[in-house]
Amino acid sequence: MTLRGGATGPVTVLHVIDTLGYGGAERFLVGLVRALDRQRFRPMVAWLTAAGPFARVLADAHVPVVGIAARGHRDARALWRLGQLMRTKAVDIVHTHLFVDGFYGRLAALMAGVPVRVVTQQNAYEDPDRRLPPWQIRVNRVLARVTDHFVAVSAATREYLHQVEGVPLSRISVVPNAIEPPPRLDATAVAALRQEWLRGATGPLVGTVARLEPQKGVDVLLEAIHLARQKIPDMRCVIVGQGGELPALRAQVQELQLSSHVCFAGPRDDVWHVLAALDVFVLPSRFEGLSLALLEALAVGTPVVATAVSGTVDVIQDGVTGVLVPPEDPEALAQALITVLRYPETARRLGEAGRRLVLAEYTMDRVVQQYETLYTTLLSRRGHRKAP
């Protein structure tokens, strides 16, 4: 392919991300970058404010990772450093994923003359009160004018971009999030996790993997555990993740007298084994784009109970591939948990159906082809062409 300055060779794609922590956007980025065809694309990643554990994963995959070390939203020097990186590496495509990296990445790409700018929108904010602050929406509306294309991870996310941020539908594609197929699991490791978290109890183990932020509704899950224990008193719950809500959630556990029944396990890099150790995976989100933890739980055959919010309803068919309940409803969530746990055959059927669905439609090998086609199409529109 003929690239910037008339050079030929793989297309240089720079992904810009705020951090390389354990969030869903970061995990999707890592999977996408590792799956790109290296004969056609040369991926790079720039982090803005913190490296995080995925920096090592990318380095092991021979993907260059560069730290920009931005200080907040208005660091002119960081913007200059990012633009210099784009010029020095002759970047052909800049791809951003969240607000902060979308701000820096698109501005730097504009100043550096990068031909193509792409944004993946991860969330659909159904409740206006839970959207980005108005000033951030205004910034995104301005930056939309210098963005070549948007990728929405669900139909609802596409609608949000169009209705709220003013993006023309012609510049939005719907490409779902995806996961790499689950590895071969170590049954001994799974059993050890169950033993650790059940603490000698013989009851069921439920849990979630999530950023501990209001969006994820972990506070609602704790209320549901408190209610469900009236029918299943030996139930245990494990919460994997980190975030700003952790102190409030710990206080809630104390208030509900759940200290011996709820474990905060922090962030972990053995998520596949964590999900396989659960009897039920719970996703109590207030809003979503398309949760990677949801897809991973389904991929290992763990039954899922989730809230009926955008993105999630694209994957979960109630009573077929999981159980859906209204958001902000701990009573409904508790009843769903009780039902799934009391009927093992129903749980097995849900888990098997969910696994078949994800492995057929939501694996990275299918989705990466759509991104590669999009990259090639956008470059062609900018005057790039395949080398003879």
Stockholm file with secondary structure:
# STOCKHOLM 1.0

chainA/1-388         MTLRGGATGPVTVLHVIDTLGYGGAERFLVGLVRALDRQRFRPMVAWLTAAGPFARVLADAHVPVVGIAARGHRDARALWRLGQLMRTKAVDIVHTHLFVDGFYGRLAALMAGVPVRVVTQQNAYEDPDRRLPPWQIRVNRVLARVTDHFVAVSAATREYLHQVEGVPLSRISVVPNAIEPPPRLDATAVAALRQEWLRGATGPLVGTVARLEPQKGVDVLLEAIHLARQKIPDMRCVIVGQGGELPALRAQVQELQLSSHVCFAGPRDDVWHVLAALDVFVLPSRFEGLSLALLEALAVGTPVVATAVSGTVDVIQDGVTGVLVPPEDPEALAQALITVLRYPETARRLGEAGRRLVLAEYTMDRVVQQYETLYTTLLSRRGHRKAP
#=GR chainA/1-388 SS CBCGGGCBSSEEEEEEEEECSSSHHHHHHHHHHHHSCTTTEEEEEEEEEECCTHHHHHHHTTCCEEECCCCTTCCHHHHHHHHHHHHHTTCSEEEECSHHHHHHHHHHHHHHTCSEEEEEECCCCCSGGGSCCHHHHHHHHHHGGGCSEEEESSHHHHHHHHHTSCCCGGGEEECCCCBCCCCCCCHHHHHHHHHHHHTTCCSCEEEEECCSSGGGCHHHHHHHHHHHTTTCTTCEEEEECCCTTHHHHHHHHHHTTCTTTEEEEECCSCHHHHHHHCSEEEECCSSCSCCHHHHHHHHTTCCEEEECCTTHHHHCCBTTTBEEECTTCHHHHHHHHHHHHHCHHHHHHHHHHHHHHHHHHSBHHHHHHHHHHHHHHHHHHTTCCCCC
#=GC SS_cons         CBCGGGCBSSEEEEEEEEECSSSHHHHHHHHHHHHSCTTTEEEEEEEEEECCTHHHHHHHTTCCEEECCCCTTCCHHHHHHHHHHHHHTTCSEEEECSHHHHHHHHHHHHHHTCSEEEEEECCCCCSGGGSCCHHHHHHHHHHGGGCSEEEESSHHHHHHHHHTSCCCGGGEEECCCCBCCCCCCCHHHHHHHHHHHHTTCCSCEEEEECCSSGGGCHHHHHHHHHHHTTTCTTCEEEEECCCTTHHHHHHHHHHTTCTTTEEEEECCSCHHHHHHHCSEEEECCSSCSCCHHHHHHHHTTCCEEEECCTTHHHHCCBTTTBEEECTTCHHHHHHHHHHHHHCHHHHHHHHHHHHHHHHHHSBHHHHHHHHHHHHHHHHHHTTCCCCC
//
